[in-house]
Amino acid sequence: MPTSPEDALAERERFLKQLSPDTAFYRLFDHMPDVSFFAKDRSFQFICASRRFYERFGFSAEAEILGKNDFDLFPPRLAENFRRDDELVMNNGEPKLNIVELFFTQQGIPDWFVTNKLPLKDRKGRVIGVMGTVQSYEGRKQLLQPYLQLDRAVTYIREHFRTGVTVAELAEIVHLSPRQLHRKFVETFGSSPQSFIMKLRIQAACEALQKESSQIGEVAREMGFCDQSSFTQQFQKHVGLTPMRYQRQFRLRVG
């Protein structure tokens, strides 16, 4: 006699209750190339992490990262972005998938990772934290064979985002119509090409504003904005602060 969905769920519950607390499913990620796993509690402190995750910070054991948060591990600008995403997942209880996290090298070249975040819930359905996976874009490409033609567009964006990139240019590079390009970008990265480019420009602007000698108007021009007003509007939309307030807060924090 076939098992009903209700019986199957009850059996799963009984099985999981038998597991030892030392049984960590996330250890499977230790054997998956280019994929890391992490989980945080409501205080945004790490409560578990796969080997690849904690080793990227120079730790030799998981215990060394437990109790730390993003501000202990990342530059402030990155930590702020991660915290906003965590808060969104915890507050609405919905996953946030295909987040493109941007990192800049010392040469100012963007590199990025693809992150997925899901809420952690207790037995009563209350959100008690967030868990996620992080995968390098290069590693992610191996799982994106149907969309691999976007790699040429991504490479072009990396090289030209400061001077301006149009959807028409990208569509021509990958031999797609603008509509097809838009659809594939949304399927792959969870955002339109325009949003992808704007996010990269704003992230680069955050990096530039942290330099002691930076001027807001100059940063706006370097990032390809037509004027400072347009830059301020887009910056506040994505960061939640005006460029001036962001710059002041950063300098107060490091001063």
C-alpha positions in Angstrom: 0.0 0.0 0.0 1.5 3.4 -1.0 2.6 5.7 1.8 0.6 8.9 2.1 2.5 12.2 2.1 1.4 12.7 5.7 2.8 9.4 6.8 6.0 10.0 4.8 6.5 13.4 6.6 5.9 11.7 10.0 8.4 9.0 9.2 11.0 11.6 8.2 10.4 13.4 11.6 11.0 10.2 13.5 14.1 9.4 11.5 15.6 12.9 12.1 14.9 12.7 15.8 17.1 9.6 15.9 20.2 11.4 14.5 23.0 12.4 16.8 23.7 16.1 17.2 27.1 15.4 15.8 25.6 14.4 12.5 26.3 17.4 10.3 24.7 17.1 6.8 26.7 20.2 5.7 29.9 18.2 5.8 28.9 16.9 2.4 29.9 20.4 1.1 33.5 19.5 2.1 33.5 17.2 -0.9 32.0 19.5 -3.4 34.5 21.6 -5.4 34.1 25.4 -5.3 31.0 25.3 -2.9 31.0 26.5 0.7 28.2 26.3 3.3 27.5 28.5 6.3 24.8 29.1 8.9 24.1 32.1 11.2 21.9 32.6 14.2 19.5 35.5 14.8 22.5 37.5 16.1 24.2 37.0 12.7 27.0 35.0 14.3 28.3 31.9 12.5 27.1 28.7 14.1 28.5 26.3 11.5 30.6 26.4 8.4 32.0 23.9 5.9 35.7 23.4 5.6 36.1 25.5 2.4 34.2 28.4 4.0 36.4 28.7 7.1 39.6 28.0 5.4 39.2 31.0 3.1 39.7 33.1 6.2 42.8 31.3 7.3 41.2 29.2 10.0 42.2 25.6 10.4 39.2 24.4 12.3 35.4 25.2 12.3 35.6 26.2 16.0 37.7 29.2 15.1 35.0 30.9 13.1 32.0 30.1 15.4 30.7 33.2 17.2 32.2 35.6 14.7 30.1 37.7 12.3 30.6 39.2 8.9 32.1 42.4 10.3 34.8 40.3 12.0 35.8 38.7 8.6 35.0 41.1 5.8 35.7 44.8 4.9 32.8 47.0 6.2 31.2 47.6 2.8 30.9 43.9 2.1 29.7 43.1 5.6 27.0 45.7 5.3 25.7 44.1 2.1 25.7 40.6 3.6 23.9 41.9 6.7 21.1 43.5 4.6 20.5 40.2 2.7 20.5 38.2 6.0 18.0 40.6 7.6 15.7 40.4 4.5 15.7 36.5 4.6 15.1 36.4 8.4 12.4 39.1 8.3 10.3 37.7 5.5 11.2 34.0 5.9 11.8 33.6 2.1 14.9 32.4 0.3 17.1 34.9 -1.5 18.8 33.0 -4.4 21.4 33.7 -7.0 22.9 36.7 -5.2 25.9 38.0 -7.1 28.4 39.1 -4.4 31.1 41.3 -5.8 34.7 41.4 -4.6 37.3 43.8 -6.0 41.0 42.9 -6.3 43.8 45.3 -5.5 43.9 46.2 -9.2 40.2 47.2 -9.0 39.0 44.2 -11.1 35.7 42.8 -9.9 35.4 39.1 -9.1 32.3 37.6 -7.7 30.6 34.7 -6.1 27.0 33.3 -6.4 25.3 33.0 -3.0 22.0 31.4 -2.0 20.4 32.1 1.4 17.5 30.3 3.1 15.8 30.8 6.4 16.5 28.4 9.3 13.4 27.6 11.3 12.7 25.9 14.6 10.0 23.2 15.1 7.4 25.9 15.6 8.2 27.5 12.2 9.9 30.5 13.7 12.9 31.9 11.8 16.0 31.4 14.0 18.7 32.1 11.5 19.9 31.9 8.0 21.9 29.3 6.1 23.5 29.5 2.7 25.9 28.3 0.0 28.7 30.3 -1.7 30.1 29.3 -5.0 32.7 31.1 -7.1 31.5 32.3 -10.5 34.1 30.3 -12.2 32.9 27.2 -10.4 29.2 28.1 -11.0 29.9 28.3 -14.8 30.4 24.5 -14.8 26.8 24.2 -13.6 25.4 26.7 -16.1 26.2 25.1 -19.4 22.8 26.1 -20.9 23.8 29.8 -20.2 27.5 29.6 -20.7 27.2 32.1 -23.6 26.5 34.8 -21.0 30.2 34.4 -20.0 31.2 36.7 -22.9 28.7 39.3 -21.7 29.9 39.0 -18.1 33.5 39.4 -19.2 32.6 42.5 -21.2 30.8 44.0 -18.3 33.8 43.5 -16.0 36.0 45.3 -18.5 33.7 48.2 -19.4 31.2 48.8 -16.5 32.9 52.1 -15.6 32.6 53.6 -19.0 29.1 52.4 -19.8 27.6 49.2 -21.1 24.3 49.0 -23.1 22.0 46.0 -23.4 22.2 46.3 -27.1 26.0 45.9 -27.0 25.8 42.8 -24.8 23.1 41.3 -26.9 25.3 41.7 -30.0 28.3 40.2 -28.3 26.4 37.0 -27.3 24.3 36.9 -30.5 21.0 37.1 -28.8 18.1 39.5 -29.0 17.8 42.0 -26.1 14.7 40.1 -24.9 16.5 36.7 -25.0 19.5 38.3 -23.1 17.2 39.7 -20.5 15.5 36.3 -19.9 18.8 34.4 -19.6 20.2 37.0 -17.2 17.2 36.7 -15.0 17.3 32.9 -15.1 21.1 32.8 -14.3 21.6 35.7 -12.0 18.2 36.6 -10.8 18.4 40.1 -12.2 18.2 42.0 -15.4 21.4 43.0 -17.3 20.7 46.6 -16.3 20.4 45.8 -12.6 23.5 43.6 -12.8 25.5 46.4 -14.3 24.1 49.0 -11.9 24.9 46.8 -8.8 28.5 46.5 -10.0 28.8 50.3 -10.5 27.4 51.0 -7.0 29.7 48.4 -5.4 32.7 50.0 -7.2 31.6 53.4 -6.0 31.5 52.1 -2.4 35.1 51.0 -2.8 36.1 54.4 -4.3 34.3 56.4 -1.6 36.3 54.7 1.1 39.5 56.3 -0.2 40.6 59.2 2.0 41.0 61.6 -0.9 37.8 60.7 -2.8 35.3 63.3 -3.8 31.7 62.4 -4.5 31.5 64.2 -7.8 34.7 62.7 -9.0 33.5 59.2 -8.1 30.2 59.8 -9.9 32.2 60.6 -13.1 34.5 57.7 -12.7 31.6 55.3 -12.5 30.0 56.7 -15.7 27.1 58.6 -14.2 25.9 61.6 -16.1 25.8 63.8 -13.0 26.1 63.7 -9.2 22.4 63.9 -8.7 21.8 60.7 -10.7 24.6 59.0 -8.9 23.2 60.0 -5.5 19.7 58.7 -6.4 21.0 55.3 -7.6 23.4 55.0 -4.7 20.7 55.7 -2.1 18.4 53.2 -3.8 20.9 50.4 -3.6 22.8 51.2 -0.4 20.1 52.9 1.7 22.4 55.9 2.3 23.4 58.9 0.3 27.1 58.8 -0.9 27.9 61.6 1.6 26.4 59.8 4.6 28.0 56.5 3.6 31.4 58.2 3.3 31.0 59.9 6.7 29.9 56.7 8.4 32.8 54.8 7.0 35.4 57.4 8.0 33.9 57.6 11.5 34.1 53.8 11.8 37.8 53.6 10.8 38.8 56.9 12.3 
